Amino acid sequence: MLLDRPLFRRLFHLGALASRGMTLGVRGIALDPQGRVALVRHTYISGWHLPGGGVERGETAHDAMVREFREETGIVPEARLRLHGLYRNVAAAPRDHVALFVVSAFTQHRKGPDREIADCAFFPVDALPDGTTRGTRARLDEFRLGLPPDPNW
């Protein structure tokens, strides 16, 4: 896919920046009762990522994360999500920000692959699969080790 190539991904983010000024995205840490974390593989970019996406016009970051959990993983939170940190995503664009939420109580409906999500699976937080992105690993280390959030994704 074109967005898997750094130049095209950069152009995509610059287009978003030009049309929106500042972008806001969300990512979520969902831990099952065994302490495993939900990760997704997209169809348009390589690697395993925390579920998430963009905040739509008129939507709160919390509501966006609830929607993204449902769309990408089939996860339906049973309690309000907890904000873990707010990050600047310098890899995407200078004005891109990501709100990271945590949920530990949820139900999950079966979710198969679709045009956006190639795979969704749970992994032990201390044994992530090959291809897990640097940002995902860093956020999970912060969470697991109780480290303060780094200001940059």
N, C-alpha and C positions, 0 to 999 in steps of 0.2 A: 504494500500500500504506500502511497506517496507520503503520508504523514510519518512514516517510519524513517524517512530520509531527513537528516538534520536540516538541510536547506529548506525543504518544503514545510517542515514543522515550524521553523523560524518564520517563514513567510506567513503561515497560518496565524501564528501568534501576533505578528506585527499587524496583520489585517484586523484581528480582534482588538488590538490596542488602539489602532486608528479609529475604529468604529465605536469603541466603548470608553476610551480613556484609561480606566483602570479595570482590571478584571478580577473577579472573585470566584474562587473555586472551593470545593469541599472535598475532604477525604475522611474515611472512617475506619476506626479500629473496632472490629466486632469479634469478641472472644466467646467461644462456645464453652460449655461446662467443663470440658477437658483442657481449657486454656489455649486452645488453638485459635489462630487468627484467620479470618476470611481474606483471601487474595483473589484478584481477577487478572486474566490475560485478555487484552483487547485484540480486536481483529486488525486494528490500524497502527499499532505501535508495539514494539517488542517488550518483553519482560513481564514479571508479576508485579502488580500494583495493589495498593489499598483501594477499595472501591471508592468512587467519587466522580465528580464532574463539576460543571459550571452552575452558578447560581443564576436563575432566570429572573428577568425583570418582574418586580412585584413579589418576589419570593424571599423568605428569610433564609439565612444560611442553614439554620436548623432544619427547616422544611425541605430545603434542597438535599440535605444529606439523607433525610428519611426517604425522599423520592429516589435518590441514587442507590441506596441500599436495596430498595424494592426492585428497581429496574435491573440492576447489575447482578444481584445475588439472591433475590427472593427473600431477603431478610426484612422482617417487620418488627421494629423495636417495640418492646412492651413497656418501656419507660422513656422519659425524656432523655435525650442524648446529653453527654457532658462534654463541654468544650475543653480540649486538652491544650491547644495552642493555636496561634495565628502566625503564619510564616510568609515571608516574601519568597516567591518562586523565581529566583534570578535566572534559572535555566530557561524559563519560558519567555519572560519579558520583564523589563525593569519595574513595571507597575502591576505585576500579577501577584496576587495573594491567595493563600490557601488556609482555610479554617479546618482544623483537625478535630474530629469528634470521636468519642468513645461510647460504645454500648456493650453491656454484658448480659442484658436480659432481652431475648428476642425469640421469635418463632421464625422458621424458614420454610418457605414453600419451594417445591421443586422448581429449579431454574435451569433450562437447557441453553445451549449456545444459541446466539442470534447474530444479527448483522454487526453488533458492536462488541459483544462479549464472546470470546472463543471458549473460555473455561473459567470456572469458579470453583475453588476448593479451600479446605481448611488445613493449616499447617501448624506444627508446633512453633511457637515464637522463637525458640532457640535453635530451630532446625529448618530454616526457610529454604525453599527450592532454589536450584540454580536459576539464574536469570532474574532474581528479585532485584528490583532497582535500588540504587544507592540511597535515594530519598526514602524509600519504603523501609529499608534496613535501618537507617538512621532514626526515623520516627519510632520504629518499634523498639530499638535499643533505648531511646529516651524513656519510653513508656515502661518497658520491662525493668530497667535499672533505676527508675525514679529520678532520671536526670532532668534538669530544666530544659524546656524547649529551646533549640537553637533558633535564632530569628530568621534564618534562611532555610528554605526547603532543601 
